[in-house]
Amino acid sequence: MQSVPSNLLTNISGTAGVVQISGPAPASAALVTPTAMASFTWVYQATTVGWFKFSAWATGQDSLNYNWINSAGVVSNVVTVQAPGQLTASMAVQRLTVSENQDVEIHLTVTNTGGAAIQNIWTTDTGTLELGVNGSAASTIRVAGPFPAAPGFTLASGASNTLTWTYRGTAIPGVISFSGMAVGTDQNTGQAVFSNAPTSVSVSVQANPALMMEIYPQPASLTQGNVFTLLLTVTNTGTAGLTADAVGVTVAAWSRSARPLPST
Amino acid sequence: MTGPVPAVQAIPGGQARIFTYTYSATSTGVFNFTGGVYGYDGNLYPLPVSASNVVAAANQVTVYQNSPNLLSPWPRRSAAPWASCAPSS
């Protein structure tokens, strides 16, 4: 028996928009043996998100008796059409001011705001572990990070990941800011996906606080039974602010040398 | 008697703040006072910093004995006895 398809019927159902680009290829095929098979290919382009599935069947004419024969219908698996993956990055710093040689944490949050999953995401544009450092970069060192130490992670649609770095400002006065970005691969298309490149607010590196204290009695001389006041003047000679929360006074020395005041 | 007032103060960089103690002088003498202050870095709490004063004449208090009340052992007279000895004019 020889069957020659003369017609290939397809039906598309679903919510996604699709446009036929080409097909079927080949347009027809002669099946010269009872177990012969032929494959036909269509190419469609998905135009809107959603889902769709194909159903198809073939008709052919028996080469001996010229009767028309219909194949059974077949239904494809369901295809989901997703929006492309999209990376959005934001950056935050733990503190706006640090003292000299103190650490500051920087948080880079990467979110997949698109539809398709994005894989193999790196959080710096150079593939190194460093963030971009602006300002007093020469005196700023990376102490730790990124944490979690998982370059090449995957983000599903709507998922986010926050990575943390710790940097230290070693020179004063200093003003530093940090920048970073993320790049990954769209799981559906294999295309590279780049995030925006946010820059943090500036971090001020200040001189460490230092204390100096002096005591001034008022009055400096008085007669027995009267009241006097000690003024403790505490000065912060550094640049960074401080909180003075414990002061104390004791008598350092005493001598019984005071004589009665002369009578007037 | 009282103090320190206030108990806690924030001190911005380059600035000074005053803590006050009030004492009552109950005995005489010359007193030198020493004090200490502890603080915490406002950028990285609780990184401690501290200082104490240098004992010097500037923080010295002298407490004198009250002036004595002088009382005469003789009775008071209406007229000074030496008035009559005054030379006549």
Contacts between the chains, C-beta under 8 A, distances in Angstrom:
chain1	res1	chain2	res2	distance
A	95	B	43	6.7
A	97	B	43	5.3
A	98	B	43	5.2
A	98	B	44	7.1
A	99	B	41	5.6
A	99	B	43	4.5
A	99	B	44	6.3
A	99	B	47	7.5
A	102	B	41	7.9
A	102	B	43	6.0
A	102	B	44	5.0
A	102	B	47	7.8
A	206	B	13	6.6
A	206	B	43	6.8
A	207	B	13	7.1
A	208	B	41	6.9
A	208	B	49	7.7
A	209	B	11	7.8
A	209	B	13	6.5
A	209	B	39	6.9
A	209	B	41	5.4
A	209	B	42	6.9
A	209	B	49	5.5
A	210	B	49	6.4
A	210	B	51	7.7
A	211	B	37	5.8
A	211	B	39	5.9
A	211	B	49	5.3
A	211	B	50	6.3
A	211	B	51	3.6
A	212	B	51	5.6
A	213	B	35	6.2
A	213	B	36	7.5
A	213	B	37	5.1
A	213	B	51	4.8
A	213	B	52	6.4
A	213	B	53	4.8
A	214	B	53	5.4
A	214	B	54	8.0
A	214	B	58	7.0
A	214	B	59	7.3
A	215	B	33	5.2
A	215	B	34	7.5
A	215	B	35	5.4
A	215	B	53	5.0
A	215	B	58	7.6
A	215	B	59	3.9
A	216	B	58	6.4
A	216	B	59	6.6
A	217	B	33	7.1
A	217	B	59	6.4
A	217	B	60	7.2
A	217	B	61	4.4
A	220	B	60	6.7
A	220	B	61	6.1
A	220	B	62	6.8
A	221	B	61	7.2
A	221	B	62	4.3
A	221	B	63	7.7
A	221	B	64	6.8
A	222	B	25	5.7
A	222	B	61	7.4
A	222	B	62	7.7
A	222	B	63	6.1
A	222	B	64	7.2
A	223	B	25	7.4
A	223	B	63	7.0
A	223	B	64	4.9
A	223	B	65	7.1
A	223	B	66	5.1
A	223	B	67	7.8
A	224	B	25	5.6
A	224	B	26	7.1
A	224	B	27	6.8
A	224	B	28	5.4
A	224	B	63	5.6
A	224	B	64	6.7
A	224	B	65	5.7
A	224	B	66	5.6
A	225	B	24	7.5
A	225	B	25	6.5
A	225	B	26	7.4
A	225	B	66	6.8
A	226	B	24	7.5
A	226	B	25	5.5
A	227	B	1	7.3
A	227	B	22	6.2
A	227	B	23	6.9
A	227	B	24	5.3
A	227	B	25	7.3
A	228	B	22	7.6
A	228	B	23	5.6
A	228	B	25	6.2
A	228	B	61	5.9
A	229	B	20	6.0
A	229	B	21	6.9
A	229	B	22	5.3
A	229	B	23	7.5
A	230	B	3	7.4
A	230	B	20	7.1
A	230	B	21	4.2
A	230	B	22	7.8
A	230	B	23	6.7
A	230	B	33	6.0
A	230	B	35	7.8
A	230	B	59	7.8
A	231	B	18	5.4
A	231	B	19	7.7
A	231	B	20	6.0
A	232	B	4	6.8
A	232	B	18	6.6
A	232	B	19	4.2
A	232	B	20	7.3
A	232	B	21	7.0
A	232	B	35	5.5
A	232	B	37	7.1
A	232	B	53	7.8
A	233	B	16	5.6
A	233	B	17	7.8
A	233	B	18	5.5
A	234	B	9	7.6
A	234	B	11	6.4
A	234	B	16	6.4
A	234	B	17	5.5
A	234	B	18	7.5
A	234	B	19	6.5
A	234	B	37	5.1
A	234	B	39	8.0
A	234	B	51	7.5
A	235	B	11	7.7
A	235	B	15	7.4
A	235	B	16	4.1
A	236	B	11	4.2
A	236	B	12	6.7
A	236	B	13	5.6
A	236	B	14	6.7
A	236	B	15	6.1
A	236	B	16	7.3
A	236	B	39	7.8
A	237	B	14	7.3
A	238	B	13	5.3
A	238	B	14	7.8
A	239	B	13	4.0
A	239	B	14	6.9
A	240	B	13	5.6
A	240	B	41	6.0
A	240	B	42	5.9
A	240	B	43	4.9
A	241	B	10	6.3
A	241	B	11	6.7
A	241	B	12	4.8
A	241	B	13	5.8
A	241	B	42	3.5
A	241	B	43	7.3
A	242	B	10	7.4
A	242	B	11	5.5
A	242	B	39	4.3
A	242	B	40	6.2
A	242	B	41	5.7
A	242	B	42	5.2
A	242	B	49	6.1
A	243	B	8	6.5
A	243	B	9	7.4
A	243	B	10	5.1
A	243	B	11	7.5
A	243	B	39	5.8
A	243	B	40	5.1
A	243	B	42	6.1
A	243	B	45	7.5
A	244	B	8	6.9
A	244	B	9	5.3
A	244	B	10	7.8
A	244	B	11	5.7
A	244	B	17	7.0
A	244	B	19	7.7
A	244	B	37	5.4
A	244	B	38	7.2
A	244	B	39	4.1
A	245	B	7	7.2
A	245	B	8	4.3
A	245	B	9	8.0
A	245	B	38	7.0
A	245	B	39	6.7
A	245	B	40	6.9
A	246	B	37	6.9
A	246	B	38	4.2
A	246	B	39	7.9
A	247	B	4	4.7
A	247	B	19	4.9
A	247	B	35	6.4
A	247	B	36	7.0
A	247	B	37	4.7
A	247	B	38	7.7
A	248	B	4	7.9
A	248	B	35	6.2
A	248	B	36	5.4
A	249	B	3	7.4
A	249	B	4	7.8
A	249	B	21	5.5
A	249	B	33	5.6
A	249	B	34	7.3
A	249	B	35	4.3
A	250	B	33	7.2
A	250	B	34	5.9
A	250	B	35	7.4
A	251	B	31	5.5
A	251	B	32	7.1
A	251	B	33	6.2
A	251	B	34	7.8
A	252	B	32	4.5
A	252	B	33	6.1
A	252	B	34	3.8
A	252	B	55	4.7
A	253	B	30	7.9
A	253	B	31	7.4
A	253	B	32	4.2
A	253	B	55	6.7
A	254	B	29	5.2
A	254	B	30	6.9
A	254	B	31	5.4
A	254	B	32	7.5
A	255	B	29	5.9
A	255	B	30	4.9
A	256	B	28	6.7
A	256	B	29	4.8
A	257	B	29	6.9
A	257	B	30	5.4
A	258	B	28	4.8
A	258	B	29	5.3
A	258	B	30	5.8
A	258	B	62	5.1
A	258	B	63	5.8
A	258	B	64	5.1
A	258	B	65	7.1
A	259	B	64	7.0
A	259	B	65	7.2
A	260	B	64	5.9
A	260	B	65	4.3
A	260	B	66	7.2
A	260	B	67	5.9
A	260	B	68	6.8
A	261	B	64	4.6
A	261	B	65	7.7
A	261	B	66	7.9
A	261	B	67	5.8
A	262	B	67	7.8
A	263	B	67	4.8
A	263	B	68	7.7
A	263	B	70	7.8
